[in-house]
Amino acid sequence: MSLENRINFVKENIKDQYLADNRPWIIGYSGGKDSTAMMQIIWKALEEIPEKKRKKELHVLSNNTLVENPLILRWIDENLEYIEKAAINKNFPIKTVKVTPHLNDTFWVNLIGRGYPAPLSNFRWCTERLKINPTSKYIKDKIDSIGEVIILLGTRLDESSTRRQTIMKYQISNNRLKRHPYLDLALIFSPIQALKNSDIWEFLKTNKCQWEVENEELIALYKHIDEDDITLVLDKKIPPSGNSRFGCWVCTLVDKDKSMQAFVDDGDEWMRPLLEFRDWIKENRNKDEYRMNRRRNGNLGKGPYTIDKRVLLLRKLLIIQKQIKFDLITDQELKAIQTIWQLDGFHQNVYFIIKEINEIKESNEMAKNDEVKEQHRSDLKDICLKHDVDINSLEKLILEEKNKSLSVTKKSIQTTILEEMEK
């Protein structure tokens, strides 16, 4: 069968499934070759469906972990913008969606805030927090509001034995749909699963993209990586995609980040500090001098990073951010890190670190705010003395209540109050 016939077969399958029912589609889009080829074939299918029958909603879903390779993030953002514009012009029922991790789950909040050691194969805390949870939440929210949904993924049988097993494990007999491994009322449709790697490349080389980008741009990006694509991650058992990836620039689950090294070697010298920082994080993640001797659950053993290591990580990150003029950490994450440090009993000040790195001169307004805060603390201290209350315990309770969503444990504020009263 020729490539044209194989693509037509996929396209007819897509049309048939689209017209089969009214269940909305959630299309996993990563900007990689497989999800891009799938999206372009879906587009071809929609063009052949009469407008009056194009009623099914299509949600093109992309996941930004907040630590994506900056060049890949720019590529994905551009594509999402152009897909939406082109869909409006075509009157396609398509909307693009970009999800991010909850503030409590971001990489920097956990690495620098809580002091989690950089991810290891036996402590891979990142995938679920950064990838699975955000996409799953969006899907669950859609299920809650509109009922059963179908998730379209660009997975293929020849990608790897692990992915082949995952695809086949949940296949419904004599049906193109598969059960979702974790989400009730969600089914998975992998329309390009039978296509080979060579088919994907040939399709992209011989077909024009329907929105305002060129497939040649995507092909050029792939000279920086191996053949592995990155897909919407729904199963935490699937390992990272090969030894180089479209993905997180901070990933320590692989030995070397060949893709970022290739970007640097090809002239993107501004990315070198990112590469060196990532390597430094990996090389120093398990050193005893950087680890506390008690775990976050209170048990003795190799615990989180010391506060000195967390401060060092933050300083290095902020220096690189200033150097490359690209936002690597959000203001909300910085505030969350400060809160967690305080809850952990540390007194290091994130704002002072930022002020030092960025050489910020304190404005009159900032100075005034500091004066107001100091006056409030003085008033609170007087009240505590009057009523024989320990000010440190009270301040901790106030902080717990204000920021309880960032607490390491899920215990209620009432439990925290009782614990403080018993001290």
Buried (B, 14 or more C-beta within 10 A) or exposed (E): EEBEEBBBBBBEBBBEBBBEEEBBBBBBBBBBBBBBBBBBBBBBBBEEBEEEEBEBBBBBBBBBBBBBBBBBBEBBBBBBBBBBEBBEEBEBBBBBBBBBBBBBBBBBBBBBBBBBBBBEEEEBBBBBBBBBBBBBEBBBEBBEEEEBBBBBBBBBBBBBEEBBEBBEEBBEEEEBBBBBBEBEBBBBBBBBBBBBBEBBBBBBEEBEBBBEBEBEEBEEBBEBBBEBBBBBBBBEEBBBBBBBBBBBBBBBBBEEBBBBBBBBEEEBEBBBBBBEBBBBBBEBBEEEEBBBEEEBEEEEEEBBBBBEBBBBBBBBBBBBBEEBEBEBBBEEBBBBBBBBBBBBEBEBBBEEBBBEBEEEEEEEEEEEEEEEEEEEEEEBBEEBEEEEEEBEBBBBBEBBEEBBEBBBEEEEEEEBBEEBEEE
